[in-house]
Amino acid sequence: MSTRSFDTMINPQIEELLDRVDSKFSLVTLAARRARQINSYFNQLGDGLGHMVPPQVSSVARKPLSIAFEEIAADKIERAAHADRVEAADDADAADATA
């Protein structure tokens, strides 16, 4: 009897992606946000605006979410800490209120 490896629908593997982030929730939000950015980039190509960041990996995948997962696996993007952004915004609001 031979051992058989099963192909999954997602490449890279989820386990490999989870090593790059804190949790499954972080992975989903990071990939979804980046997929939206990639989709916007492809949609604005005809307009010549060029203000969106292009995909950071060369991929044969056509779906923005698949490209986003490949970028995460290649360590091309990472999640910024949300708490740092909230604290910075609170500090800026406090500075504006005192001025």
VMD Tcl script that draws the C-alpha trace (Angstrom):
set ca {
  {0.00 0.00 0.00}
  {1.47 3.32 -1.00}
  {1.24 6.56 0.84}
  {-0.64 9.14 -1.03}
  {-0.34 12.85 -0.56}
  {-3.50 14.79 -1.06}
  {-3.51 17.97 -3.05}
  {-5.40 20.77 -1.47}
  {-7.08 23.62 -3.25}
  {-4.83 26.18 -1.64}
  {-1.20 26.54 -2.47}
  {0.78 27.47 -0.36}
  {-0.44 25.26 2.45}
  {-2.42 26.82 5.32}
  {0.10 25.55 7.86}
  {2.89 27.43 6.08}
  {0.82 30.60 6.06}
  {-0.12 30.31 9.73}
  {3.58 30.35 10.62}
  {3.73 33.91 9.27}
  {0.85 35.40 11.32}
  {-0.61 35.31 14.83}
  {-3.88 33.51 14.12}
  {-6.28 32.34 11.46}
  {-8.21 35.59 11.85}
  {-5.07 37.61 11.17}
  {-4.36 35.51 8.09}
  {-7.87 36.00 6.73}
  {-7.92 39.76 7.30}
  {-4.41 40.27 5.91}
  {-5.09 38.18 2.80}
  {-8.49 39.78 2.18}
  {-7.14 43.30 2.54}
  {-4.21 42.59 0.22}
  {-6.49 40.82 -2.30}
  {-8.65 43.96 -2.44}
  {-5.55 46.06 -3.08}
  {-4.40 43.72 -5.86}
  {-7.88 43.77 -7.39}
  {-7.90 47.58 -7.32}
  {-4.45 47.61 -8.93}
  {-5.63 45.44 -11.83}
  {-8.81 47.49 -12.22}
  {-6.98 50.82 -12.42}
  {-4.32 49.65 -14.91}
  {-6.28 50.99 -17.88}
  {-6.69 54.39 -16.24}
  {-2.94 54.90 -15.96}
  {-3.18 56.14 -12.38}
  {-0.46 53.88 -10.97}
  {-1.01 54.67 -7.30}
  {-1.65 51.09 -6.18}
  {1.13 48.66 -5.27}
  {1.45 45.87 -7.87}
  {1.68 42.20 -6.90}
  {5.01 41.52 -5.21}
  {5.47 37.97 -6.54}
  {5.33 36.56 -10.02}
  {2.45 34.13 -10.06}
  {0.53 32.01 -12.50}
  {-2.55 32.46 -10.31}
  {-5.25 34.71 -11.69}
  {-7.21 35.26 -8.49}
  {-6.18 38.19 -6.23}
  {-6.63 36.08 -3.10}
  {-4.27 33.40 -4.39}
  {-1.69 36.05 -5.22}
  {-2.10 37.53 -1.73}
  {-1.51 34.11 -0.14}
  {1.64 33.69 -2.23}
  {2.88 37.11 -1.09}
  {2.31 36.16 2.54}
  {4.18 32.88 2.06}
  {7.08 34.72 0.42}
  {7.24 37.24 3.32}
  {6.58 40.12 0.94}
  {3.80 41.55 3.11}
  {3.14 41.42 6.81}
  {0.44 42.60 9.16}
  {0.91 45.95 10.84}
  {-0.15 46.09 14.47}
  {-3.58 47.73 14.66}
  {-3.09 48.81 18.27}
  {-0.11 50.96 17.25}
  {-2.22 52.78 14.67}
  {-5.06 53.35 17.16}
  {-2.66 54.72 19.79}
  {-1.05 57.02 17.23}
  {-4.46 58.33 16.18}
  {-5.44 58.90 19.82}
  {-2.19 60.81 20.42}
  {-2.82 62.96 17.35}
  {-6.39 63.70 18.48}
  {-5.15 64.65 21.94}
  {-2.53 66.97 20.44}
  {-5.15 68.63 18.22}
  {-7.49 69.12 21.20}
  {-4.80 70.92 23.22}
  {-3.71 73.17 20.36}
}
mol new
graphics top color blue
foreach p $ca { graphics top sphere $p radius 0.5 }
foreach p [lrange $ca 0 end-1] q [lrange $ca 1 end] { graphics top cylinder $p $q radius 0.2 }
display resetview
